[in-house]
Every structure is written in C-alpha cells, then in structure tokens.
Amino acid sequence: MKKGLKLTKEEISWILYDVGNSAFVLVMVTAIMPIFFKDFAAKGIADALSTAQWGFANSTASLLLAILAPLLGTFADYKNFKIKFFTIFLGIGLVFTLLLTMVNEGQWLLCLCLFVFARVGWAGANVFYDAFIVDITPKERMDGISANGYAWGYIGSVVPFLVIIAMIMSAADKSGVSLPVFQTKISFLLVAGWWLVFSIPMIKNVTQRYFILPSATAVSDSFSRLWLTFKEIRKYRQAFLFLIAYFFYIDGVGTIISMSTAYGRDLGFGVTLLIAVILFIQVIAFPFALLYGRLATIFSAKTMLLAGISIYCVITLAAFFLPAIVDESAKILAFWGIAFLVGSSMGGIQALSRSFYGKLIPREKSAEFFGFYNVFGKFAAITGPFLMGMVGFWSGHSRWGVLSVLILFIIGAWILNKVNIQTDPCATTIDLSRSKS
C-alpha cells in the first residue's frame, strides 16, 4: 500500500470484520472450546475417544465447506448476492455459537453438532469476506489491505481472549484442572457479541462492485459456470498454478500452527507456557503482518511469500533439533525463538496469499474463485497433520513428523516460483459495477 494513502470507509469496514471473527478461532477452535468439550460435554468418555471425536468434528466442518464453497461462490457472484450469502453464513455462525451455551454435561453429540454448524457458518462467511477484497480496494492496495486485515485480526482475537481468561481464572477451582462451566459459557456469549459488533460495518458499508447479472435460469447457470470453470481451468493457468503451490505451503503453515501445542506437550512443556506462547505469537503477528504488506510494495508479494516460506523451513528444522537440547532453560528459550519466527511470518503469508490470488482472478467471478481457494485451503488442513502424525508414528518420535513438513514448503516454493502474475489473462477484467440489470 502506498505511503500516505488513507484507508477508505469500505477498507476499514472490511478490516474490522477480521477483528471480529478472529476471536472465534482463538476461543472456539484453539483454546477454550476444546477443553470445554473434553472436560464437560464429553465427561466420562475416554480421553482418546473424546479427542478423536473432536478431530472428526473439525474435519467434518472443513469437508462440508470444501464441498459447498465453489457452488456457493457461483451463486454469490450474481449482483447483490455476495453480501446476502455473507450475512446468511454470519447468522449461522452466530446462532450456533450462542446455542453452545445450552449444552449440558455429557451431551457430547449435541455439542459437536452445534460446533460443526458454528464453524461452517464462520468459515462460510469467510469465503465471501475474502472474495470482497476485489470490491473494496484496487489491485495496487490489495497486499496492504489484506495484511491490515490479518494484523488487526490477531489483536482482535487477543482482546476478548484476555478478558475471558481473566474471568475464567478468577472463578476456576484451586486445582486449576477444569474450566468453570458458567464462566466458560459466558465466554461463548462474549465471542458472539464481539463478532457481531465488528460485522455491522461490513454489512452496512461494503458494496459488491463486480458481479454477473442474474438470468431467468440462475440456478442452472450457476452449475454450468461451475462446470465451465473446471473445464477451462487452463485459461486461468497462473491462478490454478498458484492454488497448487498454495495447497502445499499453506498445508505446512497450518500444520505447524495446529500441531505446535501437541508437539510442545511431547517435549514436556507445561500448559501455562504453551498458552503464553500462543498469546505471544498473536501479538508478534500483528506488526509483522503489516510489515509484510509494506515490504510487498517494495519487493513484490511473490518475493515476500517465498521469504515467508523460507522462514518456515528454518522453523521446521529448528523444531526438529529442539529435542536434542539437553539444558531445559536453553530448550525453553529456543522454543520462544521458534514462536517468534512463527509469529513473524504466519500473518504475512496468509495475508499476501489472499491478495496475490485476488490479483490473478476475474473480479466479477471472485466469489466462485475464492470458493476454490478455500477448497484448497480446507483440504490442505487435513493432509498436513495426517502426514506429520503418520511419519511420527512410523518413526516413533514426533520430531521426524515435524521434519516431514519441510517437504511441503519445498514443493510449495518450487511451484510458486513458476507463477507469473503478468501472463495470466485474469490479470485484466471488465468493471461490471455499472452494468444495468
């Protein structure tokens, strides 16, 4: 983003939504909800079984969205449909997040069903939120705006999380083993409220400028366009090539993020240290996401993506050698160093991936194309942890599982290096915002 240019109302409104929805990830997916499920909703069930059930629920939510996203995207590309689909999925996410407060002890199946719908609502809204980037800002500002979204999103997740942690800790039992149920349910209300408040500017101020005019056979046309995109994918060669690269390297990024806590436990690190590290990563990610956006205007988004992938290669190697450190203090210090590197590049890679892809696709079909973008991201979220788990199982130590993730970054970087944004026919598109219905 060029220095001196101020954010527009639409850009600010779009960024604020990231502030709101990020709390869902940290509280409902990463930190609080998994413990609530295992300690309360699935009380009395063996740990291995409840963990498996939790994993199946997350995989189910990802799979549902992966199936639905491209089709929903084709419908959302019609005039004024994008905001409607965004609002519908936002509503689904909010309602089912609130309904989780009704779960009682032992109601593990109800809890999982409500959580799956809440997560599908959250992820579905994000499909259309991501697609709006082509409507709210020109191409030369996309990298900076996308980076701002991720950066403020990290801070947006930390603020309610700190309030929730303080509330829970003040009411927790002296042993600190389990979460206080009432305060935990109140935290679900806080997440929904925070998410809703920061969604209002998005609904009020963001307009779909690029669209396809609806026809009398909109439903059949949507299926036809979806099939046509599959058939003519070579026409969008650079976008498709990027998606393949994205599948591999974002798989590695997601695996490092999602499996880091479990790996830390394998190394004997305490829960308090791991929670502190999670918060540290969120805070560090804020300025570095902005820095990636600024540097992308100097070195290009592709160069910064390759730089971020290189840093993740270093992270993977460092994590592999971490168990070899004998001194406990040195091991903890090294773990903090790895956490710093994760935070330094996590947001930048995610933000620039979104904006880089946005430059490769036709704007009037952005929802459909971001549907495919999310499909690749969702399936990547399944394969990486599976690879790490299987290699760790075969080798007998999780450090070899961590090392296996390195191949994902190498393949992703190699394919990304072949992407040329200047040669894609999607780099230019017709402005349909003034089309008459």
C-alpha positions in Angstrom: 0.0 0.0 0.0 1.4 3.3 -1.0 2.7 5.5 1.8 0.4 8.4 2.7 -2.8 6.9 1.3 -5.6 6.7 3.9 -7.9 3.8 4.3 -11.4 4.3 2.9 -14.6 3.6 4.8 -15.1 0.3 2.9 -11.5 -0.8 3.6 -11.8 0.0 7.3 -15.2 -1.9 7.4 -13.6 -4.9 5.7 -10.6 -4.9 8.1 -12.9 -4.6 11.1 -14.7 -7.9 10.3 -11.3 -9.7 10.7 -11.1 -8.1 14.1 -14.5 -9.6 15.0 -14.3 -13.1 13.5 -10.8 -13.9 14.7 -12.0 -14.3 18.3 -13.9 -17.3 17.1 -10.8 -19.1 16.0 -8.8 -18.4 19.2 -11.6 -19.2 21.7 -13.9 -21.6 19.9 -11.3 -23.6 17.9 -7.9 -23.3 19.5 -8.1 -22.6 23.3 -11.3 -22.8 25.3 -13.9 -24.8 23.4 -11.7 -28.0 23.0 -11.2 -28.1 26.8 -14.9 -27.4 27.5 -15.8 -30.3 25.2 -13.4 -32.8 26.8 -13.9 -31.8 30.4 -17.7 -31.1 30.4 -19.6 -32.2 27.3 -17.7 -35.4 26.9 -17.2 -36.1 30.6 -16.9 -39.8 31.4 -15.6 -40.6 27.9 -12.1 -41.9 27.5 -9.6 -39.2 26.5 -8.5 -41.0 23.3 -12.1 -41.3 22.2 -13.1 -37.7 23.0 -10.0 -36.4 21.3 -10.9 -38.5 18.2 -14.5 -37.2 18.3 -13.2 -33.6 18.4 -10.9 -34.2 15.5 -13.7 -35.8 13.5 -15.9 -32.8 14.1 -13.3 -30.3 12.9 -12.6 -32.5 9.8 -16.4 -32.7 9.1 -16.7 -28.9 9.2 -13.8 -28.5 6.8 -15.1 -31.1 4.5 -18.6 -29.6 4.4 -17.3 -26.2 3.5 -14.8 -27.7 0.9 -17.8 -29.3 -0.9 -20.1 -26.3 -0.6 -17.7 -23.4 -1.2 -17.3 -23.5 -5.0 -21.0 -23.9 -5.6 -22.0 -21.2 -3.2 -19.4 -19.0 -4.9 -21.0 -19.3 -8.3 -24.4 -18.1 -6.8 -22.7 -15.3 -4.8 -21.2 -13.8 -8.0 -24.6 -12.6 -9.1 -25.4 -8.9 -8.4 -26.0 -8.2 -4.6 -25.8 -11.9 -3.8 -22.4 -11.8 -2.2 -23.4 -9.8 0.8 -26.6 -11.9 1.2 -24.6 -15.1 1.4 -22.1 -13.5 3.7 -24.9 -12.4 6.1 -26.6 -15.8 6.0 -23.4 -17.7 7.0 -22.6 -15.0 9.6 -26.0 -15.6 11.1 -25.5 -19.3 11.1 -22.2 -18.9 12.9 -23.5 -16.5 15.5 -26.7 -18.5 16.3 -24.9 -21.8 16.7 -22.2 -20.2 18.8 -24.9 -18.9 21.1 -26.6 -22.3 21.2 -23.4 -23.9 22.5 -24.3 -22.2 25.9 -27.2 -24.7 26.1 -25.0 -27.8 26.2 -25.2 -29.8 29.4 -22.8 -32.2 30.9 -22.4 -35.4 28.9 -24.2 -34.0 25.8 -21.1 -34.6 23.6 -23.0 -35.3 20.4 -25.2 -32.2 20.7 -22.1 -30.2 21.5 -20.2 -31.5 18.4 -23.3 -30.9 16.1 -23.7 -27.3 17.3 -19.9 -26.7 17.0 -19.8 -28.1 13.4 -22.6 -25.7 12.3 -20.9 -22.8 14.1 -17.6 -23.5 12.4 -19.3 -23.9 9.0 -21.0 -20.6 9.5 -17.7 -18.9 10.4 -15.8 -20.5 7.5 -18.6 -19.9 5.0 -18.8 -16.2 5.9 -15.0 -16.0 5.4 -15.3 -17.3 1.8 -17.4 -14.3 0.9 -15.4 -12.0 3.1 -12.2 -12.9 1.3 -14.0 -12.5 -2.1 -14.9 -8.9 -1.2 -11.3 -7.8 -1.3 -11.6 -7.3 -5.1 -14.6 -5.0 -4.4 -13.2 -2.8 -1.6 -9.8 -1.9 -3.0 -7.8 -1.6 -6.2 -5.1 -4.2 -7.0 -2.2 -1.9 -6.0 -3.6 -1.7 -2.5 -4.6 -5.3 -2.0 -1.4 -6.5 -0.3 -1.5 -3.8 2.3 -5.2 -4.0 2.9 -5.1 -7.8 3.3 -2.2 -7.5 5.6 -4.1 -5.0 7.7 -7.0 -7.4 8.0 -4.8 -10.2 9.3 -2.8 -7.9 11.6 -5.8 -6.3 13.3 -7.4 -9.7 13.4 -4.7 -11.0 15.6 -5.1 -8.2 18.0 -8.9 -8.6 17.7 -8.6 -12.1 18.9 -6.3 -11.3 21.9 -8.5 -8.6 23.5 -11.6 -10.8 24.2 -9.4 -13.8 24.9 -7.6 -11.9 27.7 -11.0 -10.8 29.2 -12.2 -14.4 29.0 -9.0 -15.9 30.6 -9.2 -13.4 33.4 -12.9 -14.2 34.0 -12.3 -18.0 33.9 -9.2 -17.8 36.1 -10.9 -15.8 38.8 -13.6 -18.5 39.1 -11.5 -21.6 38.4 -11.1 -24.2 41.2 -7.9 -24.2 43.2 -6.6 -27.3 41.3 -6.9 -25.5 38.0 -7.8 -28.8 36.4 -11.2 -27.9 34.9 -12.9 -24.8 33.5 -15.8 -23.2 35.4 -18.8 -24.1 33.3 -20.8 -20.9 33.8 -18.0 -18.5 33.0 -17.0 -20.7 30.0 -20.5 -20.4 28.6 -20.4 -16.6 29.2 -17.2 -16.6 27.1 -19.2 -18.0 24.2 -21.6 -15.1 24.5 -18.7 -12.7 24.5 -17.3 -14.2 21.3 -20.6 -14.0 19.5 -21.1 -10.4 20.7 -17.6 -9.3 19.7 -18.0 -11.0 16.3 -21.4 -9.4 15.7 -20.4 -5.8 16.7 -17.5 -5.8 14.3 -19.6 -7.3 11.5 -22.0 -4.4 11.3 -19.7 -2.0 9.4 -19.0 -4.7 6.9 -22.8 -5.3 6.2 -23.5 -1.5 6.1 -20.6 -0.1 4.1 -19.2 -2.8 1.8 -20.7 -3.0 -1.7 -20.3 -5.6 -4.4 -18.9 -3.7 -7.4 -18.0 -6.6 -9.6 -20.8 -9.1 -10.5 -22.5 -11.2 -13.1 -26.1 -10.1 -14.0 -28.6 -12.8 -12.9 -30.7 -14.5 -15.5 -34.1 -16.3 -15.5 -32.2 -19.6 -15.1 -29.8 -18.5 -12.4 -29.6 -22.0 -10.7 -28.8 -24.0 -13.8 -26.5 -21.2 -15.0 -24.6 -21.4 -11.7 -24.0 -25.2 -12.2 -23.0 -24.5 -15.8 -20.5 -21.9 -14.8 -19.0 -24.1 -12.1 -18.5 -26.9 -14.6 -17.2 -24.5 -17.2 -14.5 -23.3 -14.7 -13.4 -26.9 -14.2 -13.3 -27.5 -18.0 -11.5 -24.2 -18.8 -9.1 -24.1 -15.9 -6.1 -23.8 -18.3 -7.5 -20.4 -19.2 -6.6 -19.3 -15.7 -3.3 -21.2 -15.7 -1.5 -18.8 -13.3 -4.3 -18.8 -10.8 -4.5 -22.6 -10.9 -0.8 -22.9 -10.6 -0.8 -20.7 -7.6 -3.6 -22.8 -6.0 -1.4 -25.9 -6.3 1.5 -24.0 -4.7 -0.8 -22.7 -2.0 -2.1 -26.1 -1.2 1.4 -27.3 -0.3 2.9 -24.3 1.6 -0.3 -23.4 3.4 -0.6 -27.0 4.4 2.8 -26.7 6.1 1.9 -23.4 7.8 -1.4 -24.8 9.1 0.3 -28.0 10.3 2.9 -26.0 12.3 0.2 -23.9 13.8 -2.3 -26.7 14.7 0.3 -29.2 15.9 2.6 -26.9 17.8 0.8 -27.2 21.1 0.7 -31.0 20.9 4.4 -31.1 20.0 5.2 -28.8 22.9 3.4 -31.2 25.2 5.5 -34.1 23.8 8.6 -32.1 24.7 7.3 -31.7 28.3 6.3 -28.0 28.2 3.6 -27.0 30.7 0.1 -25.7 29.8 0.8 -22.3 31.2 3.9 -21.9 29.0 2.0 -23.1 25.9 -0.9 -20.6 26.4 1.7 -17.8 27.0 3.4 -18.8 23.7 0.0 -18.8 21.8 -0.7 -15.2 23.0 2.9 -14.2 22.2 2.5 -15.4 18.6 -0.8 -13.5 18.2 0.8 -10.2 19.4 4.0 -10.7 17.3 1.9 -11.5 14.2 0.3 -8.0 14.3 3.3 -5.8 13.4 4.9 -8.4 11.1 1.7 -8.8 9.1 1.7 -5.1 8.5 5.4 -5.2 7.7 4.9 -8.0 5.1 2.2 -5.8 3.4 4.6 -2.8 3.3 7.5 -4.9 2.0 5.3 -6.4 -0.7 5.1 -2.9 -2.3 8.9 -2.8 -2.5 9.9 -6.4 -3.3 6.5 -7.8 -4.6 4.1 -10.1 -2.9 5.6 -13.2 -4.6 9.0 -12.4 -3.2 7.7 -11.9 0.3 5.7 -15.2 0.1 8.9 -17.0 -0.8 10.7 -15.2 2.0 8.0 -16.3 4.5 8.2 -19.9 3.2 11.9 -19.9 3.7 11.5 -18.8 7.3 9.1 -21.7 7.9 11.7 -24.0 6.5 14.0 -22.7 9.3 11.2 -23.1 11.8 10.8 -26.8 10.8 14.5 -27.5 11.1 14.7 -25.7 14.4 11.8 -27.7 15.8 13.4 -30.9 14.6 16.6 -30.2 16.5 14.8 -28.9 19.6 14.6 -32.2 21.5 18.4 -32.6 21.2 18.9 -29.6 23.5 19.8 -31.0 26.9 19.6 -27.9 29.1 15.9 -27.2 29.9 16.3 -23.4 30.1 18.0 -23.4 26.7 15.3 -25.6 25.3 12.5 -23.2 26.6 14.5 -20.2 25.2 14.8 -22.0 21.8 11.0 -22.7 21.9 10.3 -19.0 22.4 12.6 -18.2 19.5 10.7 -20.6 17.2 7.5 -19.0 18.4 8.9 -15.6 17.4 9.7 -16.9 13.9 6.2 -18.4 13.6 4.6 -15.1 14.6 6.8 -13.1 12.2 5.6 -14.9 9.1 2.3 -16.5 9.9 0.1 -13.5 9.2 2.2 -12.2 6.3 2.0 -15.5 4.4 -1.8 -15.8 4.9 -2.5 -12.1 4.0 -0.3 -12.0 0.9 -1.6 -15.3 -0.3 -5.2 -13.9 -0.3 -4.2 -10.6 -2.0 -1.9 -12.3 -4.6 -4.7 -14.7 -5.6 -7.1 -11.8 -5.8 -4.9 -10.2 -8.5 -4.9 -13.4 -10.6 -8.7 -13.9 -10.8 -11.5 -12.2 -12.7 -13.1 -9.8 -10.3 -16.7 -10.4 -11.5 -16.2 -14.1 -10.5 -14.4 -13.5 -7.3 -16.7 -15.4 -5.0 -16.6 -18.5 -7.2 -12.8 -18.4 -7.4 -12.4 -17.8 -3.7 -14.6 -20.8 -3.3 -11.9 -22.9 -4.9 -9.3 -21.0 -2.9 -11.0 -22.2 0.3 -11.3 -25.7 -1.0 -7.6 -26.0 -1.5 -7.0 -24.5 2.0 -9.5 -26.8 3.7 -8.1 -30.0 2.1 -4.6 -28.8 3.0 -5.7 -28.6 6.6 -6.5 -32.3 6.5 -3.4 -33.7 4.8 -0.6 -31.9 6.7 -1.4 -33.1 10.2 -2.0 -36.6 8.8 1.4 -36.6 7.2 3.1 -35.4 10.5 1.1 -38.0 12.5 1.9 -40.9 10.3 5.6 -40.2 10.0 5.8 -39.6 13.7 4.0 -42.9 14.3 6.3 -44.9 11.9 9.5 -43.3 13.3 8.5 -43.5 16.9 9.2 -39.8 17.6 7.2 -36.7 16.6 10.3 -34.8 15.7 10.5 -36.8 12.5 6.9 -35.9 11.8 7.8 -32.3 12.1 10.7 -32.7 9.7 8.4 -34.3 7.1 6.5 -31.0 6.9 9.7 -29.5 5.3 8.8 -31.2 2.0 5.5 -29.3 1.8 7.3 -26.0 2.0 9.9 -27.0 -0.6 7.3 -28.2 -3.1 5.1 -25.1 -2.5 8.0 -22.7 -3.0 9.1 -24.5 -6.2 5.7 -24.3 -7.8 5.1 -20.7 -6.5 8.3 -19.6 -8.2 6.8 -20.6 -11.5 3.7 -18.4 -11.1 3.9 -15.3 -13.3 1.2 -12.7 -12.5 1.9 -10.7 -15.6 1.0 -13.5 -18.1 -2.4 -14.5 -16.7 -5.4 -13.4 -18.8 -7.3 -12.9 -15.5 -4.9 -10.0 -14.6 -7.3 -7.8 -16.6 -11.0 -7.8 -16.2 -14.0 -5.8 -17.1 -15.6 -3.5 -14.5 -19.2 -4.6 -14.3 -20.2 -2.4 -11.4 -22.1 -0.1 -13.7 -23.9 -2.8 -15.6 -27.6 -2.3 -15.8 -30.0 -5.1 -14.8 
